[in-house]
Amino acid sequence: MASFVRITVLAWADILTAYALFVMMPYLTTVWNLNITRAAAIVNVFYGVVSIMPIGMAFLVDAFIGDYWMLLLSSLAYSIGVSFLAMSTPPVLSNAAGNCGAYKPDCIGDTQKALFYTALALIAIGMSGHITSLEYFLNQQIKKNQKSDQDDSEKQQPTNQQIKKNQKSDQDESEKLETTPCQALGMFSAIIFPTVGCIALPYIKPWSVRFGIPAICTVVATFLFTTGRRRSYKHSRPKGSPLTTICRVFVASASNMFHHLPPDDNPLPHTRSLRCLDKAVIKTQNQEQNRWKLCTKEEVKDTKMVIRMIPMWMTFIMCGVVISIGNTYFLEQATDMNRKVGKFKVPLPILKFFYDLVKDHFKGLYVKVTKKVIPGKYVPPYGIIVAMLFSILCCITAAEVETRRLDVIQRHGLLDKPNDSTKKIPMSMFWLLPQFLLLGAVEGMSNLSIDQFFTNQAPAPMRRYLNLFTHGVIGAGTVCGVLSVYVVGKVSERGGRPSWFQDTLNKSRLDNYYWTLTVLSSINLILYILVALQYTFKDPPNEDGSEAAKSEGSAQP
């Protein structure tokens, strides 16, 4: 139980830090006075790296260091990074001329910039490490506690049959009682920390304190985790990564490039596609037993399965491009809008609260609806279609709302006053709520469906990487969102026309960019359907994790 708590506090600190980082876009545009495209690029590259890096970290975990050391090192990086972020706010360590006690761009010197970018790098390492190992390591501790409880109960079983039955009923009752603290901790973290991050943090005016509170919580959580001795945690030793196996297949096939494949009646994994990889199993004369020159049939087969998934994988990236506008341009739109409900001023992170609410619960509704309607192996493809349809609806809604917002700005003469904090746009922030809800549905459905797709189609040795590949797909789309803004901006200013992306949001034409994303998402949906029709879906694994016997052949092209 103690080890469970020490690990859970890391997750609590993660929730609080996530809400603090949610307002990074307004922080860069108001305090640092960056233009919207540069601020959005910083935010999107940061979140993209956080999503892609866990794949490489999982390789390090499996091949070299294990989950315990990954969690320890990433937590230390996390703590230092969030602390540096709090210290990078302008009044702290300011080296500007004169007394600089306000959050102004003039107060930002080289020290603040160095601390800020170093903080982002360390936070990215910390978040990626937690994505890689936190949940997996926590599950190991739960299994350890359950196993130890079973062992204790078996040792105390008497020979009398009646007493044995009573003992078993008492044991079942005690197991139920033992899960109660874990459930209470989960409910506590699920309610109190989002509430604090959503309501309390936004009312703290000094940015140093707003970032400092999550920094203190992260440092305390890391300290509590380190108070547990390494032997008190259950953790597995590195056993090698399946990514190494894929590399071995390529190396072995390349080393046998000039050897001819045996006839098809030879027991080699010949298929109609990717036959060049079959050479990895060719055993030449006088060949030493080298794992990098000779692979098994199963290793070649698994590698082919991964390669055949790449075209489908590429079509998922557009969902990440749409998701990338949530923490950047959507949030920047809300910054200068009317946030009052009656006399109460609603904080910006309330949008993230609703966003997360839809993201976490909408996918459950989809599973219930499709469970008895769609065959198991086709549930993920249809889910991805639903996610792509929601991304199209989200972009359409965002474009219409932005058109209305620009019209309100022009009618009230606020076009040339984008930095006047006293001139709020007389339009409720909750006009943006539908697009945030749709975006939450996009991320929830895409995460669920892409994860199910990898679960059903990827080889068994790569099961641990499935959730990480889902994060990687969305992260790749987030980074591509920066490229899409650059390309669309360059195309829009051809012929001497003004670019759709100006220094301020009010002078920009984000509505046109949202319509562009609508067109691109529609094209991507058509492309996905064409690729999916050509893809051979294999049956999903059984509940025990084994694959159906008939799926063995259906996976072959």
Number of C-alpha atoms within 10 A of each C-alpha: 12 12 19 19 17 19 23 21 20 23 18 22 23 21 18 25 25 15 24 23 17 21 19 18 25 25 18 19 22 17 18 19 17 18 16 21 21 15 20 26 21 19 23 28 19 18 22 26 20 23 27 22 21 27 23 14 22 25 20 17 26 20 17 16 17 20 26 19 16 23 26 19 16 24 28 20 22 30 25 19 26 30 23 24 25 24 23 27 27 27 21 18 15 21 16 15 9 8 10 17 11 14 19 15 15 15 24 22 16 13 16 23 16 12 19 20 16 18 24 21 17 23 27 24 24 27 25 28 29 26 22 28 23 22 13 14 21 20 14 17 20 16 12 15 17 14 12 11 15 13 11 11 14 14 8 10 15 12 8 8 10 10 12 15 13 12 17 15 12 13 17 12 11 12 14 11 11 15 13 11 13 16 11 11 15 13 11 12 19 13 10 13 19 21 17 14 23 23 18 13 21 20 12 12 9 14 21 19 16 20 24 20 19 27 25 17 20 28 21 16 23 25 17 16 23 15 10 14 9 12 7 10 18 18 18 14 13 15 12 14 19 22 18 13 19 19 12 21 28 20 19 23 24 16 15 21 14 9 13 9 18 13 9 10 7 9 9 19 17 22 15 7 12 14 14 15 23 26 28 28 22 19 15 11 6 6 9 10 9 9 13 17 23 23 24 15 16 13 20 25 19 19 23 23 17 16 13 19 16 10 13 20 18 14 21 23 22 26 29 25 26 27 24 28 20 20 21 23 19 20 23 23 18 21 20 23 19 18 21 13 11 7 7 8 11 19 16 19 21 18 23 24 18 16 23 20 15 22 23 17 14 18 22 14 10 15 16 10 11 15 11 9 9 12 11 14 17 17 19 24 19 15 23 26 18 19 27 25 16 24 31 26 18 25 25 20 22 26 23 14 17 22 16 14 20 20 12 16 21 12 9 11 10 18 16 12 15 17 16 10 11 8 14 18 23 14 16 17 21 17 18 19 19 16 24 27 21 23 29 28 26 30 27 22 29 29 24 23 24 26 19 23 25 22 21 23 22 23 20 15 13 16 15 16 22 21 20 22 21 24 24 22 24 28 28 24 27 31 25 21 26 22 14 17 18 15 11 17 18 14 13 17 13 10 7 7 9 15 16 20 24 16 15 19 22 22 19 17 18 22 22 18 21 22 18 17 24 23 15 14 24 17 12 19 24 13 13 22 17 12 13 15 9 11 15 14 19 20 21 22 18 10 7 6 11 10 17 12 10 10 15 11 10 12 16 17 15
